[in-house]
Amino acid sequence: MIEPKKKRRKNPVTALSKGLEQDLRRQGYAASTLWKQRRLLNDLIGWLQAQELAMGDLSMAQVDRFMADRRAAGVRKLKTRKALGPALDHLRGLGLVPAAEAAVDDDPAGAILNRYRQFLITERGLADGTTDRYIDCLRPFLVRRMAAGQFDLEGLTPADITSFVLAWCPRLNAGVAKLTVTALRSFLGFLHLDGVTERSLVPAVPKVLRRRLAGLPKGLEPDQVRRLLAACDADTAVGCRDLAILALLVRLGLRRGEVAGLRLDDIDWRAGTIRVRGKGNCHERLPLPPDVGRRLAEYLRHARPADAQGRTVFVRHFAPHHALGASRVSGIVADAARRADLGRIHAHRLRHTVATELLRAGASLPEIGQLLRHRRVETTAIYAKVDRDTLRLIARPWPEGAL
C-alpha cells in the first residue's frame, strides 16, 4: 500500500527572505541589493540559532556581536550595523525583533537635556533642527559644570552663568555666540518653570554685541542664477528634481527646510497656490508662478520614483526613496554652484537673491517681507541697504575739493 506523501512544511527562513525581497523591491532597491540582503538575513538567522537566541532577543548589542563575529571570520563586505539596516527595518515591521533602543544618557546632563528637548518640542513648538542646535549650544555649559564637579543646577548663581559666557563666547563667531546666549536664556527659563531653580536666572545672561544691520545681504546676479539653473540636466531624473528645488528657492525664496517639508497635498494646482510650512509651525499660502509649477509638474510626472515613501514632494533618488532632508537641499544648491563654477553658495543666499531681484523690479520692503514671511519689519529692513536707487535719493553730495 502506497503511503500518502507528507505535506511539506514551509521553511520560515525562506519565507522571511522572500518577504524581505518583496518589501525592498517595493522601496526601489536594486536586484543586487535584494540578493545581498536576503543572504545577510539568512546568515543572521543561522547565527541566532548557533547562539541559541530567538528573534525577540535581537537587541542592538546582539547585532554588534553578530557583526563582530562576521569580521572575525574574515567577511569583507556587509560587516557593519548599517548594512543590516534594511533587514532589521523589515523584521521590526513584522514585530519579530524589538524596536531600536533609544540612546540613553546616563549622566545628569543628558537627563536634563532630554527633558528640555521635550519642553521645546511640546511647549514651544520648535522644529527638531532648531532643538538640536539649542542642545548643542548648551552642552559646553553643562560639561563644564560636570568637569568642575558642581553639577547641582539647583545651586546655580548669576556668577556661574556670567563667567561661562565670558570664557566661552569669545571663542565663537558672532552668530554662534548669539545663539548660545539665546539657548542659555531659554534653558534657564525652563529650569525655573521646571522647579529646578527657585528664581529665574535669565537676566544674568550677558548680551552678545552683534548689530543686526551690520552685514550686507549678498544675492546672485541674474547671469549667475541662469548658470546655476543650467548646471542641472533636466533630461535626467536627478537633474529634473534638483531643477524643481532650485526653482522654488530662486523664485519664491523658500527656506531649505520649507522645501524639504513640502507635501503633495500642499500644492493646489487649480488655484495656482502652494502652502508653505514655515517657522513655528506656521502655514501660509503663496502664489505658484507658472514656471515653477511647470518644473514641479515635470518632476512629479517623470522623475519622482513611483514607489516613493510618504507624501513629501522631494524624495531620495536612490533607494530607499524617503523624503529629502534640509541638509540635502543645501547640498543640491552647493553641488549645482560647484558645477557652474560659482564657488560656495548656501541655500539661504538664494533667499537673498529673491529679495534683491524684487527690489530691482520696484517692490517695496513690506511686499518683500510679505513674500519672505518675515515676522518683524526689522528683518526686512536690511535689504534697504542694497536698494541703490533709493539710497541715491537721500545721499548727500560729496564736498567739492575733497580728496
C-alpha positions as CSV (number, residue, x, y, z in Angstrom):
1,M,0.0,0.0,0.0
2,I,1.4,3.4,-1.0
3,E,1.7,5.8,1.9
4,P,0.4,9.3,1.2
5,K,3.1,11.9,0.8
6,K,3.6,14.1,3.8
7,K,2.8,17.7,3.4
8,R,6.0,19.7,3.1
9,R,6.3,22.4,5.8
10,K,7.3,25.8,4.6
11,N,10.8,26.9,5.6
12,P,10.5,30.0,7.8
13,V,13.9,31.3,6.7
14,T,12.8,31.1,3.0
15,A,9.5,32.8,3.7
16,L,11.2,35.6,5.7
17,S,13.8,36.2,3.0
18,K,11.2,36.2,0.2
19,G,9.1,38.7,2.2
20,L,12.2,40.9,2.7
21,E,12.8,40.8,-1.1
22,Q,9.3,41.9,-1.8
23,D,9.5,44.7,0.7
24,L,12.8,46.0,-0.5
25,R,11.7,45.8,-4.2
26,R,8.7,48.0,-3.3
27,Q,11.1,50.5,-1.9
28,G,13.1,50.6,-5.1
29,Y,16.2,48.7,-4.2
30,A,18.4,47.2,-7.0
31,A,18.3,43.5,-7.7
32,S,21.9,43.1,-6.4
33,T,20.9,44.7,-3.1
34,L,18.0,42.4,-2.8
35,W,20.2,39.3,-3.1
36,K,22.8,40.7,-0.6
37,Q,20.1,41.5,2.0
38,R,18.5,38.0,1.6
39,R,21.9,36.4,2.1
40,L,22.7,38.6,5.1
41,L,19.3,37.8,6.7
42,N,19.9,34.1,6.3
43,D,23.4,34.5,7.9
44,L,21.8,36.4,10.8
45,I,19.2,33.6,11.4
46,G,21.9,31.0,11.3
47,W,23.9,32.9,13.8
48,L,20.9,33.3,16.1
49,Q,20.3,29.6,16.0
50,A,24.0,28.9,16.8
51,Q,23.8,31.2,19.8
52,E,20.5,29.7,20.9
53,L,18.8,33.0,20.6
54,A,15.3,33.9,19.4
55,M,14.4,36.8,17.1
56,G,12.9,38.6,20.1
57,D,16.4,38.6,21.7
58,L,18.0,40.6,18.9
59,S,19.0,43.8,20.6
60,M,21.4,46.2,19.1
61,A,24.1,44.7,21.4
62,Q,23.5,41.3,19.8
63,V,23.6,42.9,16.3
64,D,27.0,44.3,17.2
65,R,28.1,40.8,18.3
66,F,26.9,39.3,15.1
67,M,28.8,41.8,13.0
68,A,31.9,41.3,15.1
69,D,31.8,37.6,14.5
70,R,31.4,38.2,10.8
71,R,34.5,40.4,10.8
72,A,36.4,37.9,12.8
73,A,35.5,35.2,10.3
74,G,37.1,37.3,7.5
75,V,34.0,38.7,5.9
76,R,35.0,41.7,3.8
77,K,31.5,43.1,2.9
78,L,28.3,43.7,4.8
79,K,30.1,43.8,8.1
80,T,28.6,46.9,9.8
81,R,25.4,47.6,11.7
82,K,24.3,49.9,8.8
83,A,24.5,47.0,6.3
84,L,21.8,45.2,8.3
85,G,19.5,48.2,8.5
86,P,17.0,47.3,5.7
87,A,16.6,43.8,7.0
88,L,16.2,45.0,10.6
89,D,13.5,47.5,9.5
90,H,11.6,44.7,7.8
91,L,11.8,42.4,10.8
92,R,10.7,45.3,13.1
93,G,7.7,45.9,10.8
94,L,6.7,42.3,11.3
95,G,7.1,42.6,15.0
96,L,9.7,39.9,15.2
97,V,12.5,41.9,16.7
98,P,12.4,44.7,19.3
99,A,12.4,48.3,18.3
100,A,15.8,50.0,18.2
101,E,16.8,51.2,21.6
102,A,16.8,54.9,22.0
103,A,20.2,56.3,23.1
104,V,20.1,56.5,26.9
105,D,22.0,59.3,28.6
106,D,23.2,58.0,32.0
107,D,24.8,61.3,33.1
108,P,22.8,64.0,34.7
109,A,23.5,66.4,31.8
110,G,21.9,64.1,29.3
111,A,18.9,63.5,31.5
112,I,18.1,67.2,32.0
113,L,18.7,67.9,28.3
114,N,16.3,65.2,27.3
115,R,13.6,66.9,29.5
116,Y,14.5,70.3,28.0
117,R,14.2,68.9,24.5
118,Q,10.7,67.6,25.1
119,F,9.8,71.0,26.6
120,L,11.0,72.8,23.4
121,I,9.1,70.5,21.1
122,T,5.8,70.2,23.1
123,E,5.5,73.6,24.8
124,R,7.4,75.9,22.4
125,G,6.7,74.1,19.1
126,L,10.2,74.3,17.9
127,A,11.4,72.1,15.0
128,D,13.8,69.3,15.5
129,G,16.6,71.1,13.8
130,T,16.2,74.2,16.0
131,T,16.0,72.0,19.1
132,D,19.2,70.2,18.2
133,R,21.1,73.4,17.7
134,Y,19.9,74.7,21.1
135,I,21.1,71.4,22.7
136,D,24.5,71.6,21.0
137,C,25.0,75.1,22.3
138,L,24.1,74.1,25.9
139,R,26.4,71.1,26.1
140,P,29.6,73.1,26.8
141,F,27.9,74.8,29.7
142,L,26.8,71.6,31.3
143,V,30.0,69.7,30.5
144,R,32.0,72.5,32.2
145,R,30.0,72.2,35.3
146,M,30.3,68.4,35.4
147,A,34.1,68.7,34.9
148,A,34.2,71.0,37.9
149,G,32.3,68.6,40.0
150,Q,29.5,71.1,40.5
151,F,26.5,69.6,38.6
152,D,23.9,70.8,41.0
153,L,21.8,73.0,38.9
154,E,19.7,74.0,42.0
155,G,22.8,75.9,43.2
156,L,23.4,77.9,40.0
157,T,24.3,81.5,40.6
158,P,24.4,84.6,38.3
159,A,28.2,84.5,38.7
160,D,28.4,80.9,37.3
161,I,26.4,82.0,34.2
162,T,28.3,85.2,33.6
163,S,31.7,83.5,33.9
164,F,30.8,80.8,31.4
165,V,29.6,83.3,28.8
166,L,32.7,85.5,29.2
167,A,35.0,82.5,29.0
168,W,33.3,80.6,26.2
169,C,31.6,83.0,23.8
170,P,34.8,84.9,22.7
171,R,36.0,81.7,21.1
172,L,32.9,81.6,18.8
173,N,31.9,83.7,15.8
174,A,29.2,86.3,16.4
175,G,26.3,84.2,15.1
176,V,27.1,81.1,17.2
177,A,27.8,83.2,20.3
178,K,24.4,84.9,19.9
179,L,22.7,81.6,19.5
180,T,24.5,80.3,22.6
181,V,23.2,83.0,24.9
182,T,19.7,82.7,23.4
183,A,19.8,79.0,24.1
184,L,21.1,79.6,27.6
185,R,18.3,82.1,28.4
186,S,15.8,79.6,27.2
187,F,17.3,76.8,29.2
188,L,17.4,78.9,32.4
189,G,13.8,79.8,31.9
190,F,13.0,76.1,31.6
191,L,14.9,75.3,34.8
192,H,12.8,77.9,36.7
193,L,9.5,76.6,35.2
194,D,10.5,73.0,36.0
195,G,11.2,73.9,39.6
196,V,14.9,73.2,39.4
197,T,15.9,76.8,40.4
198,E,14.0,78.9,42.8
199,R,14.3,82.1,40.8
200,S,14.8,82.9,37.2
201,L,18.4,83.5,36.2
202,V,17.6,84.7,32.7
203,P,18.7,88.3,33.5
204,A,22.1,87.1,34.4
205,V,23.0,86.1,30.9
206,P,25.1,88.8,29.3
207,K,24.3,90.2,25.8
208,V,26.4,89.5,22.8
209,L,27.1,92.6,20.7
210,R,26.0,92.0,17.2
211,R,24.5,94.7,15.1
212,R,21.5,93.3,13.2
213,L,22.0,95.5,10.1
214,A,25.8,95.4,10.1
215,G,26.0,92.9,7.3
216,L,25.1,93.2,3.7
217,P,22.9,90.5,2.1
218,K,24.6,89.1,-0.9
219,G,22.3,87.9,-3.7
220,L,23.3,86.4,-7.0
221,E,23.3,88.3,-10.2
222,P,20.8,87.3,-13.0
223,D,23.6,85.7,-15.0
224,Q,24.8,83.7,-12.0
225,V,21.2,82.5,-11.5
226,R,21.0,81.3,-15.1
227,R,24.3,79.5,-14.8
228,L,23.1,77.8,-11.6
229,L,19.9,76.6,-13.2
230,A,21.7,75.5,-16.3
231,A,24.0,73.3,-14.2
232,C,21.1,70.8,-13.7
233,D,20.5,68.3,-16.5
234,A,16.7,68.3,-16.9
235,D,16.9,65.2,-19.0
236,T,17.9,63.1,-16.0
237,A,15.7,62.2,-13.0
238,V,18.1,63.8,-10.6
239,G,18.5,66.9,-12.6
240,C,14.8,67.3,-13.0
241,R,14.3,67.1,-9.3
242,D,17.2,69.4,-8.5
243,L,15.9,72.0,-11.0
244,A,12.4,72.0,-9.4
245,I,14.1,72.5,-6.0
246,L,16.2,75.4,-7.3
247,A,13.2,77.0,-8.9
248,L,11.4,77.1,-5.6
249,L,14.4,78.6,-3.9
250,V,15.2,81.2,-6.6
251,R,11.6,82.3,-7.4
252,L,9.8,82.0,-4.1
253,G,12.6,82.5,-1.6
254,L,11.7,79.4,0.4
255,R,13.9,78.2,3.2
256,R,15.7,74.9,2.7
257,G,13.5,73.2,5.4
258,E,10.4,74.5,3.8
259,V,11.4,72.9,0.5
260,A,12.2,69.6,2.2
261,G,8.9,69.7,4.1
262,L,6.7,70.4,1.0
263,R,4.0,67.7,0.6
264,L,1.9,66.7,-2.3
265,D,-1.3,68.0,-0.6
266,D,0.3,71.5,-0.2
267,I,0.1,72.2,-4.0
268,D,-3.3,73.4,-5.2
269,W,-3.0,73.1,-9.0
270,R,-6.4,74.6,-9.7
271,A,-5.9,77.7,-7.6
272,G,-2.2,78.0,-8.5
273,T,-1.1,78.2,-4.9
274,I,1.4,76.5,-2.7
275,R,1.2,76.0,1.1
276,V,4.4,76.6,2.9
277,R,5.1,75.1,6.3
278,G,7.3,77.8,7.8
279,K,8.9,78.5,11.2
280,G,6.9,78.0,14.3
281,N,4.6,75.6,12.6
282,C,3.0,78.5,10.6
283,H,1.3,77.5,7.4
284,E,0.9,80.2,4.7
285,R,-0.2,80.1,1.1
286,L,1.8,81.7,-1.7
287,P,1.1,82.0,-5.4
288,L,2.7,79.4,-7.5
289,P,4.5,81.0,-10.5
290,P,3.8,79.2,-13.8
291,D,7.4,78.4,-14.5
292,V,7.9,76.9,-11.0
293,G,4.6,74.9,-11.5
294,R,5.9,73.5,-14.7
295,R,9.1,72.4,-13.1
296,L,7.2,70.7,-10.3
297,A,4.8,69.0,-12.7
298,E,7.7,67.7,-14.8
299,Y,9.4,66.2,-11.7
300,L,6.2,64.6,-10.4
301,R,5.2,63.1,-13.7
302,H,8.6,61.9,-15.0
303,A,11.2,61.9,-12.3
304,R,9.7,61.2,-8.9
305,P,10.0,57.4,-8.1
306,A,6.7,55.6,-8.3
307,D,7.5,53.7,-5.1
308,A,8.4,56.8,-3.1
309,Q,7.6,56.5,0.6
310,G,5.3,59.1,2.1
311,R,3.6,62.2,0.7
312,T,6.6,64.6,0.6
313,V,7.2,66.0,-2.8
314,F,11.0,65.6,-3.0
315,V,12.5,62.2,-2.2
316,R,15.8,60.5,-2.5
317,H,16.7,59.3,-5.9
318,F,18.3,56.1,-4.6
319,A,16.5,53.5,-2.5
320,P,15.0,53.8,0.0
321,H,13.1,56.6,-1.6
322,H,12.5,58.5,1.7
323,A,12.0,62.3,2.0
324,L,14.9,64.6,1.4
325,G,16.3,66.3,4.5
326,A,17.0,70.0,4.7
327,S,20.8,69.4,4.7
328,R,20.4,67.6,1.3
329,V,18.6,70.6,-0.1
330,S,21.6,72.7,0.8
331,G,23.8,70.0,-0.7
332,I,21.9,70.2,-4.0
333,V,22.5,74.0,-4.2
334,A,26.2,73.6,-3.3
335,D,26.6,70.9,-6.0
336,A,24.9,73.0,-8.7
337,A,27.0,76.0,-7.8
338,R,30.2,74.0,-8.0
339,R,29.3,72.6,-11.4
340,A,28.5,76.2,-12.5
341,D,31.9,77.4,-11.2
342,L,30.2,79.9,-8.8
343,G,32.1,78.9,-5.7
344,R,30.5,78.0,-2.4
345,I,26.8,79.1,-2.3
346,H,24.4,78.3,0.5
347,A,20.7,77.7,0.0
348,H,19.9,80.9,2.1
349,R,21.7,83.0,-0.4
350,L,19.1,82.3,-2.9
351,R,16.5,83.8,-0.5
352,H,18.6,87.0,-0.5
353,T,18.6,86.8,-4.3
354,V,14.8,86.8,-4.4
355,A,14.7,89.9,-2.2
356,T,17.3,91.9,-4.2
357,E,15.6,91.0,-7.5
358,L,12.2,92.2,-6.2
359,L,13.9,95.5,-5.2
360,R,15.3,95.9,-8.7
361,A,11.7,95.3,-10.0
362,G,10.4,98.1,-7.8
363,A,8.8,96.1,-5.0
364,S,8.5,97.8,-1.6
365,L,10.1,96.4,1.6
366,P,6.7,95.5,3.1
367,E,5.9,93.5,-0.1
368,I,9.2,91.7,0.2
369,G,8.6,90.9,3.8
370,Q,5.2,89.5,3.0
371,L,6.7,87.2,0.3
372,L,9.5,86.0,2.6
373,R,7.1,85.8,5.5
374,H,9.2,87.8,7.9
375,R,7.5,88.3,11.3
376,R,9.3,91.6,12.0
377,V,9.9,94.7,9.9
378,E,13.4,94.9,11.1
379,T,14.3,91.6,9.4
380,T,13.3,93.0,6.0
381,A,15.0,96.4,6.7
382,I,18.4,95.1,5.9
383,Y,17.5,94.9,2.2
384,A,17.2,98.7,2.2
385,K,21.0,98.8,2.1
386,V,21.1,97.2,-1.3
387,D,18.4,99.4,-2.8
388,R,20.9,101.7,-4.5
389,D,18.4,103.7,-6.5
390,T,16.5,104.8,-3.3
391,L,19.7,105.4,-1.4
392,R,20.9,107.8,-4.1
393,L,17.9,110.0,-3.5
394,I,19.0,110.6,0.2
395,A,22.7,110.6,-0.4
396,R,24.4,113.9,0.3
397,P,26.7,115.4,-2.4
398,W,30.4,114.9,-1.9
399,P,32.1,118.1,-0.8
400,E,33.9,119.9,-3.6
401,G,37.7,119.9,-3.4
402,A,37.8,116.9,-1.1
403,L,40.4,114.3,-1.9
